[in-house]
Amino acid sequence: MDKDMFDQKILTFTVALSDMYRDEEEREGSFVSKLDLTEEELTEDFTAMIYAVWVFYKKITGDDVDILGFTHIANRLVFQKFIEERTGN
């Protein structure tokens, strides 16, 4: 996994997430390059997506959690949603 390419993927996904909350004229997505979806890089891409959500989370919340702490938060959220869906609440 090339570190520079991995970091570029994190940036691309983070910008895409941030753009979802911006008005159209404020979006930055047009400034990042398109990524190619290849089977050989799926693991790297999914990992970069997780890192991007972590970066976005820290930016929005100001929480200085590390990536493992963030995955714990994400797992708790997924578990809560799973329980809600199973119990109908």
N, C-alpha and C positions, 0 to 999 in steps of 0.2 A: 504494500500500500504506500504510494508516494505521498509523503506528508504535505507537500505543497498542493497537490491535486485534492487531497482529502480536505484540507483547510478551505480550498476554493469551493468545494461542494458544500461544506458547512455554511459558508458565507452565502452561497446561492440559495440554499434552503431557508436560512434565517431571513434574508431579504424577502423571499416569497411569503413567509409567515407574517412579517411586519407589514408588507403591502396589503394584506387582507384587512388590516385595520386603518388603512390610509385612504383618503379621498383619491380619486383617479389621478388628479394633477400632481399629487404629492408622492406617488409611487416611484420606487427606485428600480423595480424589476427590469425595466428596459435597459438598464446599465450593466446587467450581469449576463454572462453568456449562457446559452442553452446547454444543458447536459444531455449526453447521449445515454439512452437506457440500453444497457447490454447485460446479458446473463452473467458474464464474467465479473461484473462489478456490482451486482445486486447487494451482496453483503456489505461492501464499502458504502454504497448509496444509502441503505437502510441505517447503517451506523451513523453516517453523516446526518441523516434526518433526525435521529435521536439527539445527537450533539447540538443540532440547530435548535430543537425545541428547548434544550437545556440553556443555550445561550439566550434565547428569546425569554425564557422564564426568568433568568437572572436579570436581564435588562428591564423587564416589566416590574418585577417584585423587589429588586435590590437585594435579594437573598444571595449570600455568598456561599451557596452550597456547591460541593464538588459533584462530578458526574455520577458517582455511585449514590450519593445522597439524593440527587435528583431522580435517579431511577427508582429509588425507594418511594419517593413522593408519587411518581407516575404509577407505580404498582399499586399504591394505596388508592389512588383515584380510580384506576381500572377495577380494582376489587370492589370499591364502593358502588360503582356503576353496575357491576355484575350482580351484586346483591340486590340493588334496586330493581333490576330487570327480573330477577328470579322471584322476588317477593311482590312485585307489582307496585312498589312505592315510588 
